[in-house]
Amino acid sequence: MSVVLTVQGARAADLVAGVSPLAELLACLHSIAEPEHHFEVRPWLTRVRADTSAALHSRLKTYAPLWARRRCRLLLPFELPLGRTFEDELGRIEQLPVDRFAATAAEAIHGGFVEIGDLLGDAAAREAYVGACERRSFARGELARHLVGDPEAFRADLLDVLRACADEFFADEWARVSHRLESECATVRARVSALPVAEALASLSPNAAARQDPPSVVFDKLQSLHADLRGRRCLLVPSVHARPHLIVKVDPGFPVVVHFPVEGDGARDTLAQVRLRLAILADPARLSLCRHLVNEPITTSDLAARTGMTVPQVSRHLGRLREAGLLVSRRDGRMIQHRLDLQRLMQLGVDVLTTIMR
């Protein structure tokens, strides 16, 4: 499964990189709703839980379907220019025609694939939609009833929740991360100017690949989606809190959006690199060596004596561990001592989860 963006005939000028405070809040709200996916920001999540009011936590839980698995398209940019203020972005939502607002919110509330119908003018369509949401969960059903019962009241309440987030925790967080996101946008713009369109898009993720026939970029996602960028704007919006998720949104009437994570200070591991490390560790002989390497620095000859392997056998296994970046070797006089890189080994679990959830 993958997301494929065909770029034949697409112009670099149609790739627009810019920041969006509302999109960053969407990423924050997703991590609050699904903290198990976002272990890298757990200290931040702990602070948010401690510092925000019980009333806001309750409202965030009520509206969680809007920023859970299927992020609501309303909370991502849907027109240029990018880089507007948070209030300006909320103003765009306020000005959206109510039928379009309701249909877009309805898709996120359901969270799957459902026939929306005319929610404003067709009672049967409203009933069918609410029933479909109730079959997914009680919370989705209740939120769906709120939306179809009074879309304007739903919109006003949602905007009030988003403003409460800004007041209680997000304004400070945006002040902290906005400069980093602006810097990332400058980097992306330079790539767009220097690289073919497919390669520029592929640079947004370690698990993306540019293809030549036809010219396209493929994002390795647990999602099947194909879109043609010819003649369409594609908005490239970086996020600190989106990690590890890269989100591609292709919706009728809106520009394509690629909401991509800004990577941390460490090197980005591809799925192939993670597979290599797991395969190397899975070998019984290497795993036996690791039990000795984890405790203390040790020489090749000592490892051979302890395990009953020959020195050449041990050397080959150590070479594989070094290839995977799991071994640290240091010279001590005339001897070379080896030890597992424990930090890298512990990070491997995080890397596995990160590559799965991208």
Secondary structure, 3 states (H helix, E strand, C coil): CCEEEECCCCCHHHEEECCCHHHHHHHHHHHHHCHHHCHHHHHHHHHHHHHCCHHHHHHHHHCHHHCCCCCCHHHCCCCCCCCCCHHHHHHHHHHCCHHHHHHHHHHHHHCCCCCCCCCCCCHHHHHHHHHHHHHHCHHHHHHHHHHHHCHHHHHHHHHHHHHHHHHHHHHHHHHHHHHHHHHHHHHHHHHHHHCCHHHHHHCCCCCEEEEECCEEEEECCCCCEEEECCCCCEEEEEECCCCCCCEEECCCCCCEEEEEECCCCCCCCCHHHHHHHHHHHHCHHHHHHHHHHCCCCEEHHHHHHHHCCCHHHHHHHHHHHHHCCCEEEEEECCEEEEEECHHHHHHHHHHHHHHHHC
